[in-house]
Amino acid sequence: MFTINENYLSLPHNYLFAEIRQKVEDYKKTYPQIELIQLGIGDVTLPLVPAVVEAMKSAVEEMGRKETFKGYGGSQGYGFLRNVIAESDYRKRGCDISADEIFISDGAKSDISNLQEIFSVENKVAVCNPVYPVYTDINIMAGRAGQYDPRVNRWRNIIYMDCTKETNFLPEIPKRVPDMIYLCFPNNPTGAVMKKEELQEWVDYANQVGAIIFFDSAYEGYISEKNVPHTIYECEGAKMCAIEVRSFSKKAGFTGLRLGATVIPKEIRRKGVTLHSLWKRRQETKYNGTSYIVQKAGEATYTKEGRRQIAEQIKYYMRNAKKISTTLSTLGYTVVGGENSPYIWVKTPYHMKSWDFFTYLLENANVVGTSGSGFGAAGEGYFRLTGFGSEEDTKKALERISALPL
Ligand SMILES: *Cc1c(COP(=O)(O)O)cnc(C)c1O
């Protein structure tokens, strides 16, 4: 008789965005004539830029000709893409990362989810709170979270680093010592950023206690301020303790195309074995590589035209984000984010619970956002909006919110 991985039984019932989708569907069923504006789920809305589309077209042509057809491409990814990433994202910034330390993936979410399997289940995990729910859920599935305590909405073996107004929405070094630390800056959901000196403290701490940092840089492309590191390897010693996970999703609109890259420096080792070699071994067995066509699309984002075109898209989203944050501030809401990230983290008015405010906005402004408590207990009393909508929708949503009696 088979048995199942019972860790799955203790997972939160729904993935957060599935829950929102359900609530929206239910509302639409009851009020089919009402036009909802979605500023909730973190998905881009602009189409792929021309440079990317052209690159894919010619890659498709290549695949259709005998002389240029490509079969299995190798699990680590093509050299042309790893080289341009190493050069443009690292060496140009003075970071000594080689193409061989980069693994091309089908996105950040799968790599973040899979990377934990080369680590022991005994490791203690630290996450920010609120947090991108994936970091917690994957460790619940793997059996690292321990018992769930419903009274406080926390897992006993997970170390939560609360990021609240009091901490300037940044994590503080936890009292319990973690082995695996998940960091994401610019942050989803709060939009907060770490300055270089602040991230350096985490690198120093990880090296001191022998922890690994998983640095999720999904929003790197949205950084506008100086002194905000574009990669964790700008910090001294990061090559001894950090894995960086990159994504083309939010930066170049690849959410439906699927492309990411993960950097594992060869210096990081335990018991004489490098993490790089473990991951390489894992990928060779379990992954057959990202499609050639998509890797060519990724390469095109580094051409002069490609860069210019995706920079325009990011500007467009950031104009929306700015508009949301300034309008809500003017209305008297307390907001953070929206400066180096497409996310705006809004304090709910009158101490409303996050899901109450979700329902209030849905019913009274017909605007869909994301409940802050869905990102963890410390997100209670907050609400996330995104700049990923269209300019027209964003404007309309803000008009509706402005008309509310609150
Ligand atoms: C959107 C998002 C991802 C997902 O990236 P993919 O490359 O599309 O898998 C990863 N991390 C964070 C924090 C995100 O917001």
The ligand as a Tripos MOL2 file, in Angstrom:
@<TRIPOS>MOLECULE
LIG
   15    15     1     0     0
SMALL
NO_CHARGES

@<TRIPOS>ATOM
      1 C1          7.4580   36.4960   -9.2980 C.3       1 LIG1
      2 C2          8.4750   36.0460   -8.3280 C.ar      1 LIG1
      3 C3          9.2730   34.9430   -8.5850 C.ar      1 LIG1
      4 C4          8.9630   34.0120   -9.7420 C.3       1 LIG1
      5 O1          9.8370   34.0780  -10.7200 O.3       1 LIG1
      6 P1          9.7270   33.1080  -11.9660 P.3       1 LIG1
      7 O2         11.0450   33.3350  -12.6080 O.co2     1 LIG1
      8 O3          8.5680   33.5470  -12.7900 O.co2     1 LIG1
      9 O4          9.5690   31.7100  -11.4940 O.co2     1 LIG1
     10 C5         10.2870   34.6130   -7.7030 C.ar      1 LIG1
     11 N1         10.4710   35.3240   -6.5790 N.ar      1 LIG1
     12 C6          9.7040   36.3630   -6.2720 C.ar      1 LIG1
     13 C7          9.9330   37.0840   -5.0140 C.3       1 LIG1
     14 C8          8.6770   36.7510   -7.1340 C.ar      1 LIG1
     15 O5          7.8960   37.7670   -6.8040 O.3       1 LIG1
@<TRIPOS>BOND
     1     1     2 1
     2     2     3 ar
     3     2    14 ar
     4     3     4 1
     5     3    10 ar
     6     4     5 1
     7     5     6 1
     8     6     7 2
     9     6     8 1
    10     6     9 1
    11    10    11 ar
    12    11    12 ar
    13    12    13 1
    14    12    14 ar
    15    14    15 1
@<TRIPOS>SUBSTRUCTURE
     1 LIG1         1 GROUP 0 **** ****
